[in-house]
Amino acid sequence: MTKYAFFIGCTIPYRVPFIETSLRKTMPDFNVELVDLPFACCPDPGGVQAFDSVAWHTLAARNICLAEEQNLDILTACSGCFETLKMVNTHLISDPDLKDKVNEHLKEVDKEFKGSIKVDHFAEFMYTDVGIDKIAARVEKPLTGIKIASHNGCHFLKPPEIMQVDNPEVPVKLDHLIEALGAESVPYLNKLACCGAGTRTTDMDTGLKIAHEKIVGAEMAQADALVTVCPTCFVSYDTGQRLMAKSFERTNLPVFFYMELLGLSMGYDFSAGYKMHSIKVQSFLDKVS
């Protein structure tokens, strides 16, 4: 078993705990042991960084230090956490002055950032380290005949010079991960658009409109479900469809986190988690069966 420090973040345990279940169930099948450490908030890659960059770097560096002390690379299931931790790790390694400034603050909690580990997102790990062939070999219930609309999200891909996960203008890795399960990843209108989550904090209607247009585009492409690798995007499309119905044409497209779909194709029973979805998924499960 290869051990990784599991950075779960805030959104998953508080809003979508079934995503955690999907990872803890499936990752051991790919020779991965998820190690829990006393991590704090990443913190948020948008708001906190905008108010105080040094504080943002310091708080993130403290998390990285915990993994460094155990000599473990970090594996995260949250795209926002991934962006924060990878950006900070990259910044501090490449900027000695910033690193010294942050380490001065870290002395207060007996920590020192060294830059000795890497930060990885589970989707990139599955694509690069596990590989499409090994994923396909674990599939017991191929999703044959199923059409999926893929959604990468913003934090997973950008800024590209640091994230270095996929081409942000033409991302294909998530499509390949979906196709490894036997499903078809379909092109659809506004495929690269944001889920609107950031906009909703200041303009709910605009944020919901952005997400609604994305869902409508997926439905027009006759997708059976939308699949994402970001918990915040999941909430935007799943819970968001209930909010959209108050102002826009009602939609009813099932939404899945990728590891839920992977677990389903591997024969795992995630029915308890499915009950927590806002948009019911039984029609999708019936089609898969």
Steps between C-alpha positions, in 0.01 A plus 500: 500500500619848414412747775371851435399774741127537428393864487123488516434874534186663640228459237511121483447414869247778556291482183576186297644230732411226252785627283740407779342154514553449127871574534557292813322206337673506162855624560623182677414310181771705332758432772450833677474551877349834602663633817311752714694792648377794713463734203317832528321696224715525186410808512266620224695584180290807424384704796781445753774550243343829390494641852844392626737309273760428770237367740360284220844358421577444868178315579538278195868441576410378850288227336782407265739480795283233663539281192872578474552382858353163402687496166169462317380664181156661526203360311185712498147454370415871504604712204508823706728339757710360218547846350592660833743232612669455163531874440646563845735204472620630162528863614704420811736267317567758228509814720762482780403840644134401532603166645711673768215737586253212534742290705538789743128476569509121511757510781215604729348153458832313479475436127733556206411473133768309309343430161563126515166360381255539213129574494275291276132497404332159500387535136851578378630214715248259351588604146879523531603267783233230477432527128202445275582132435510408870176687564328320212629166630320559833164564336250222572183675381589700185286809450426400143248723324524770765570860390686726742557877495837566664578811705858577604436827682734799532730429796601159366649650182602858576741671521638254242866597545478373859229234497640327189220245502350530152456747217251750651367590155459139382503272807467129421616301803165490678337390174747212478439407865127485428550294185716254697177401678332411170291818477503760224619852588288728283580853375246760606430873501704705752709197597789717621285755684528556876237350733419850628579428866723805550242732347218381726655660809431847358240435228296184554287537186800535270680209665197274461452612139857396417445155650155465342635569151760230555240245609273587207794453263567154645133404469495617138790263436281222649739440788376255762698676772759769566826392666745726678822473702429801723271486809403867468404450137303194605295711743453768233341253259326260739354722772510789253238341276246530780581871536496553123144370478374813675615728220576284196364206306511193724777247434550155647847383399673260744842618619784276616848543640736296283597255775132419555474403134824302523375316810171422327683347204715298743192351662492701823169585664487875563122509548527677837689783332263520206216578742686820593496629142248778443425373149384140519721255314275192485414547134872509421565187709213322327651579161840375615341177620 
